[in-house]
Structures are given as C-alpha cells and as structure tokens.
Amino acid sequence: MTSRHYLLAVVAVFATSLASAQTTLNDTFARDPKQPIDDAYTAKIHEYTTDPHFTSHLVDYLPASKTVPTPEKVLGNIAGAPDMLPYAEDVYKYMRMLEASSPRVKVTTIGHSEEGREMIAVAVADEALLKSYKENEARLAKLADPRTIGLDDAKAKPLIDASYPVYYITGTIHSPETGAPTALMELAYRLAVDDSPYIKYIRSHMVVLITPVVEVDGRDRMVDLYKWHKAHPGQMYPRLPYWGHYVAHDNNRDAMGMTLNLTRNVLNAYIDNHAQVLHDLHESVPFLYDNTVGDGPYNAWIDPLLADEWADLAWNNVAQMQSFSMPGVFTHGDFDTWSPGYLMFLAGLHNGISRLYETFGNGGADTEKRILDPEEYSRTWYRQNPPQPVVTWSQRDNNNYEESALLSTISYFSHNTHHFLENYYLKSKRSVLKPSIEGPSAYILPASPEELNRQLQLLSVLQLQHVEISQLSESVTVAVPVSKKSEKPSNKTEDKTEDKPEAVADTHNKTEEKTFPAGSYVIRLDQPYSRTADALLDKQYWAPDDPQKHPYDDTGWSFSQLFNVKTFRVVDPVILESKMSSVTDLSAAAGNVTGTGTIYAIANTGQTSLLALLYAAKSAHVEVTEKAFDAEGHTFPAGSLLISSVSDSNLSPILKKLSLNATKLGSAPSAATHAVTAPRVAFMHTWLGTQTEGWWRQAFDKTGVPFAYINTQTVSAEEDLRSKYDVIVFAPVGRASAQQIIDGVPINASTNPMPWQKTDLTPNMGLLDSTADTRPGLGYEGLAHLKDFVAKGGLLITCEDTAQFAAETGLAPGVSIASTNDVRVTGTVLSSVFVAKASPIAYGYGKTLPVMSANGMAFNVSNTYGSRGGRTLFDPYENRPTGRGSADESDTPQGRTNVAPDILPKQEPWQPRPLNEEQMRNNPQLIPTALRPEVILRFNDGKNLLLSGLLDKSSSIAERAIVIDAHLGTGNVLLFANNPVYRGETIGSYNLVFNAIMNFDHLTPTTK
C-alpha cells in the first residue's frame, strides 16, 4: 500500500468509527406496527428484486395510505418495474398528486429547459416545517451571508439552533441513466407517508428537496427511444444522439460556464432555498459508488471543512449500506475531485456539500444479465464486499440501492443537523474572511475599451454564479504579485532540450505597485461566494508527478486566460478600502456611440459579437479594414468594421444588444477595405455523436449567428453545396476516426435500420434533425461533395477529430497530424503565438492567445501533397553524423577535395520543410505557392507553453502549428488542433472562428 493509500485507509477507519459513534439512533429500524403496508405493491418489490442482497429493510416494503397515492397510480406499476420508463410529465403529475393529497409535500417550478419543458423541485417535510419554510429561509439566508449579522458567532448561534437544513437531491442529468426518477417518486412517497420512527425523525428535522429530472429534454427523448426499443424486440436501437438541446454527457461539465438552463435552474434553486447539500444521482458503476470521497487531487479552492464533510458523510453511508449486507458499495475510487465543472460542485463552491452517487444501470428498464470486468468485481481495501462477477440486474435493484443509500444518509444528516448547519455558517464566514486568512483580497479587471466586450461576458458568468461585482469610482494604486513567468512569444529555437517550464523563483511575498483606473471592475473576495470567483479566475497547476495519473476531466480552466482578459490577483487589502460601487446591471457598460458623421467605425479587438452584427443589421453596408487606421483620437486595428447606409434608430439598439461601442466618422479612412455580407452558414453533424458540436451550436445561437443544420447524409445527397452555403462548420464529433465519419455505423446482416424521427410512438425525436436510419455516414460521395464545395470557394471549418478527417482525406493539402509522442496534456490551457498576423482570421488579436488543448494535438505542414513532406527526418541543426571533429564541426570525407554542402534554410517547428531545386524539379506532388497551407497560430515554446493545468514532456508539440488555413481550389479549409469553442469557457478564441466566417471569401495567404 502506498503511503497515500494508507492515509486514506486511516481516514476511512476514523470516519467510519466516528459515524458509528454518532449514529446509534440510526442503528435500528422498525416499521410502525400500527401502519399497514401496501401488500400488492410490496409483493411486486420482492418480485422485481433479483437478489435478496439487492435490497434493505428500508425499502423492501411500502407503507399504505388511504389518502396518498403510490407511484403505481401514475405509472401503472411500481417504481422500478421492468419494461417501463415514465416521461418527465408523468413524474411531475405524480409529484403534484402527492402535493394535493399530503400537507407534507410542496412542488415549485424552478425554471424551464431550452425547449420549454418545466423543471421542478419537490420539498418534503413535516407540515409544520413547510408552513414555517419562509421563516427558516430567512434564518438560513443570514447564515449563508454572515455579513448580515456582522460575522457575529453569538448572533449565529440562535439562528442555527432554530433552523432546519435543506438537503437537495437531483436526478437524471444524464438521460441514458434512467433509474432516478422512479426512485425519487417512491422516496418522496415514503418520506411523506411512512410513520416509522426512522422516517418521522427525518421529516421532522429537515427538508428534503428533490428535482427528479434535471435534463428534461433528454429524458423525454430517452423514453421515446426506450419505447421504440420495446416496440421492436430483437432489433438494435441507436444510442441517444441528442440528450439536451445542445449537449449530452457534458451537461455535467457546465457548473463553471453556466451556459445551460438546467445548470442555472439548479443553482438558483440551491441558492434560493439555502440548501446545505446538493446530491446528484448518476448511473454507471456497480453497484453503488458514493464518489463523494473519490480520489485526489481535491480542488485547491474549497474550504478544508468540505473535505472533512465528504469523508464524514460518505464513509458513514458506506458503513450503513454494509450493515444492510448490500454488496458493491464503496466510496474511494479513481474519480479525482479537482475540476469544479460538475453539477454537484455548485454546492462545493457555494459553501455547501457536494455529493454524487453512481449506481448500476442498464440504460433502460430491461432486466439484464450483466457481466462485470475484473476491476469492477475485485476486492480492494476500500471495497471489501465487491459486486458479483455475473449478475441479473433490474431497474428495481437500482432503485433499491438509490433509495436505501439516500434514506440512510439523510437519516444520518437529520441526527446531525446542528453540526452541519454550524459548518454551513462557518464556511460562509470563512469565505467572507478569505482576504484576511489565505487571500487574495480581490481580482481586478482593468478598465479597457479593447477588452470590455469579453470582460462583460466574464462578469456575467460570475453574476450567474451569484458572485458580487464592483467597479472602482476612482483610480487606486495597490500592490500586486510580481509576475512569476513570462508568457511572451519566444523566437528561440536553438535549445530544444529544455522543454519544461522555467523554474519559478519564490516570489510569494514579492509585490510591485500597479495603478488601476476608475471604471476597473473589482471582484471582492470578502463575500460569501469568494471561493467560486477564486476558483474560476485563478491559474491551475497539476504536477506531472502527481500520484493521480489519469485526470478525470480538464486540469486547467482559468477563465482569466480562456476569456483572454487581463486579470490581476490582488493580495493587498488596501483594495477593499477603495471607493467602488456595486454593479448589478452590466448592460449599460457598452453599446455606446460617440462622434458625428454617417459612418460607424467599430474597432475589432476580439469582440465575439462582431459577426452577429452582420445578421442583425442586414440592410447596412459593412466593410472590413485590412490595415489599422487612426480616427477621432482612436486607433482602429485591422479587421475593424465600417458601417454605413443605416440609421441611428436602427443601429443603436443592435449595438446595445451586442455590447459593441462605435465611433461615428465624417468620412471613410484611407485604409484598404473589403465589403462583407452575412455569410450563409451550415452546421454539419454526424449521427455518431452530437455532444461536442452542441457547444458550438449553442455559442452561435447565444451570439446571434444563424445557421442551417444538416447532417453527413444530407451532404452525401446534395451535389451542389456551394449554391446553398458559404461556410460549413464541421465541429468535433468526439474521438471519431476519418473512416468512421465516412462509414457511419456498420451496415451488415447483424444490424437493422435505426431511425431518429418524430412519430406517434416517438413524439420527442426529430426536433433538431431526423433520419430514417442513423447508420449511414458521409460516404465517399459526401466527401466528394465537400471537396467540390471548398473548391468552388466555400469555407469548411474543422476542429480536432474533424480536422484530422480533413487532413487524412485530402481536404487540406499539405497538412498532417504531428506526432505527440509521450506528451501529457489533459484539458490544459496552453500559450499560443500568432504566425500570420495579417490574416483576417487573426484580426483583433495580439501576439499571443491562451487556448484550450484537450490532448496536445498539433499539425505538421508541407509544401507537397501527402503526409510525408511535413517533417525533416534528419535535422542538421539538431545533430551531425558520426565522423571527424567535434560536435559543432563538419565531417571531412577522405581521398578527395572537401566540398562544403549548401547551408540549408532554417526550419522552425511550425514551418514546412524547405525544398531545393532538385526536390521541386518535375515534382507533381508540389503544392502551388498560392495553395500552400498557411499557419495562423502555433504553440509557444516549451518554457512558455503552460498556462494552466497539466503539461509534461512538451518537446514534441512546442512551437507546432495548431490553427491552419489550408487551400483547395478557390476555397479554404480551416483546421483547429485546439478547440476554440468549448463548454462556453473559451470566449477568447471564439473570434478565430467568427473572423474566418465573416471574411470567408478573403482568406488569401498573407505569409510567405
């Protein structure tokens, strides 16, 4: 056992013994002998439970009620019954029947999905608690914001004594994980009806708040899919191509960017109810993985109390389940708790407790024989009673585990409410006191017209996180930490062996003074949700030698970097005494027009809404400047817009909505320009997966860039794409190979047509797109149609796996995928350097740009067709052949007069290998000069490459190309190795895409 695992084991033993000492009241459970049971319902519980060990005495019966209906009233069968999944509407119907029949249940609407479906929260507690809910909310609000009581512990104590906590449970954020809604329906019934002392104690000491379906759009589609499966026995059915309106599994990675309705609705419900716990239910792991404890590294910005609460609750939960003799329950696993992007982590960074279950699910309600992998059924120090290797598993088994674990943990919580409310208050208080404890004091975004558009987007995310924003009323000079490492581009290429970041001197206490002007935005960290702001705005560092070798998700996410916004982490407490005002409405900060004249000039400084302006003001005449110019006391960079033939009354509201400032000019500048109009954009998706491209669709929708939505089958059938579209966006599929994109799902004797269509049987399918058979892919005809589209002047935008597809299928001559060797990058923020600064794609940017890299992908470029010309097999600048002399001398052949070779041109890592006359003579593989790929952006050198997250062994990717404009015919293919539109987090790189679309017909090479 490693020392780290030994420590975890000791913690486990301690936590379990502590739990045992604290939960004597929970050790025995007895039904109320005066309360009858529902015999028929109970009989079905036993019938559908496949093994007596897969249940507990908490849920192996159902109490009867003469007035309160059971789930069977709506479902037609018991919760967890085979062959049946309820729609969200049915779940809600039942919850409202509970509310109508019991004073212990209250249902509220917490919001709606992107497609308009309702989301609800169901509160269950004693009638007296629900009647005094508003009063309790008021007390909890003071504990949540201790500034209201002057941070006075003496005032907090009576509030804690009088209050009862709120435990918030959420289900089915992941649509194929189908069991939670029925488990939560039955759980609500048990809490409202059961008169056993065990249950009565729970509901008399706390409120259990339940959102039974988080991803409501995806739930209804999943039910449709399951109904199709049951109506076509023996046939294969497609995986769920669409969950939510935009994203699938990654809806559980939105807790930072707050882009999805479900995320905002859950956080608002959590905050509005002042809950202490957010407990999210998932399925994938046999039989119940309480990954509340998980594995390291833990998030670096949480209050240490939270880690102790995780251990306390989770190890107790496991111990309780072991006492029920239910196998396969554990809490320590390989899930690191580093990233705060998970839905449950909304509580972790808002002074609550984040928890998550993974129970075993079958992806539907079929009862299935399941064969486990050895790592799933092996016995370990943390899983002494592992699952069986082979098991018959039912949805009822799943519900039994979920309900048993939930009841046992909320029982424990109900007996320790005072303790957890004290912690809730203490975490909130320590968040307010953060500047005087560990720091920092604040983050400052300096007043900057150039960055204002992106600043407002960053600040709006913080506001969605319930973080308070302030603005300086006057300039202030404060001490800020001395910069520890240069992030400037480096032109040094001679020292290729040094690929690690420079050693950082200990500058923890070294500061320098900096003056921030009035109008600068300040995020004070003497506020209740200071940890949220700190976690999002700070930098992250994942040590290459960290014991956790397989990060579960992104290791870096600094919003300061990804939004490309200058942000200063200020430790000087003087900033908190400066004059500033609270900002609640960000809309007034931009959209202003100054000057006089009939031409509106908008400086391109990387605003993400410039492209949307073309669609919002279609009647206007718009030109893009190709060089910088000065006018009215302002400098307008290349790529700035000149707008005419539009009235103030028409344009001003558009500018306000898009947060764009404009300056009126009396005459046009002398700089060269080209006219632009709103391009016709199409999104092409495969039927293999729509997750990652969904983030792109969402960004376009939110920004205001309209598009047609087509699939690879459409492209295969459409010969003349260019007549319909100017730009086709082929966003990432998600680890798909070029052959998979072409072939789709194999079509053979063992498969059948797999439709995705709206029918009477499946009314929720086909909303976004539809097909009679999801199996066919792009095909070679579709590939030919794409090549024809580009050759005729169209722009094809590709990213990650679709960029690899373009490189491997001849769509991007001269581009190949660089070998990354043993580089380690996992969702890392890396520094990049612009190569083709004059390209329209680079309009509005500086010299460098932080980018999100999933795995270190990079490109090679070549002046010849094919993939062999992109690298030098023997680089004379790196080494010399064996021979006479020292390492820095040349060899001298014997027996003849020495002839010195020509000095070869220097080849940088992002450049194509230079070709001499011999190599170009009679070479049909030579790409004409005008059609050679142009590198727009490359990685920085190894010493300056890492910005946030994990980077190890970077020499194979340092200075390699990551954004390339390739040429085919008269059109272009834009390839991204980084993902410029990712989870609503990479606002700073959005304009690489939008610039290309706006200038799609002016992307001629600008470098030689």
Secondary structure, 3 states (H helix, E strand, C coil): CCHHHHHHHHHHHHHHHHHHHHCHHHCCCCCCCCCCECHHHHHHHHHHCCCHHHCCCCCCCCECCCCCCCCHHHHCCCCCCCCCCCCHHHHHHHHHHHHHHCCCEEEEEEEECCCCCEEEEEEECCHHHHHCHHHHHHHHHHHHCHHHHCCCHHHHHHHHHHCCCEEEEEECCCCCCCCHHHHHHHHHHHHHHCCCHHHHHHHHHCEEEEECCCCHHHHHHHHHHHHHHHHCCCCCCCCCCCCCCCCCHHHHHCCCCCCCHHHHHHHHHHHHCCCCEEEEEEECCCCEEEEEEEECCCCCCCCHHHHHHHHHHHHHHHHHHHHCCCCCEEEEEEEECCCCCCCCHHHHCCCCEEEEEEECCCCCCCCEEEECCHHHHCCECCECCCCCCEEEECHHHHHHHHHHHHHHHHHHHHCCHHHHHHHHHHHHHHHHCHHHCCCCCEEEECCCCCCHHHHHHHHHHHHHCCCCEEEECCCEEEEEECCCCCCCCCCCCCCCCCCCCCCCCCCCCCEEEEEECCCCEEEECCCCCHHHHHHHHCCCECCCCCCCCCCCCCCCCCHHHHCCCCCEEECCHHHHHCCEEEECCCHHHCCCEEECCCEEEECCCCCCCHHHHHHHCCCCEEEEECCCEEECCEEECCCCEEEECCCHHHHHHHHHHHCCCEEEECCCCCCCEEEECCCCEEEEECCCCCHHHHHHHHHHHHHCCCCEEEEHHHHHHCCCHHHCCCEEEECCCCCCCHHHHHHECCCCCCCCCCCECCCCCCCCCCCCCCECCCCECCHHHHHHHHHHHHHCCCEEEEECHHHHHHHHCCCCCCEEECCCCCCEECCEEEEEEECCCCCHHHCCCCCEEEEEECCCCCEEECCECCCCCCCCCCCCCCCCCCCCCCCCCCCCCCCCCCCCCCCCCCCCCCCCCCCCHHHHCCCCCECCHHHCCEEEEEECCHHHCEEEECEECHHHCCCCEEEEEEEECCEEEEEECCCCCCCCCCHHHHHHHHHHHHCHHHCCCCCC
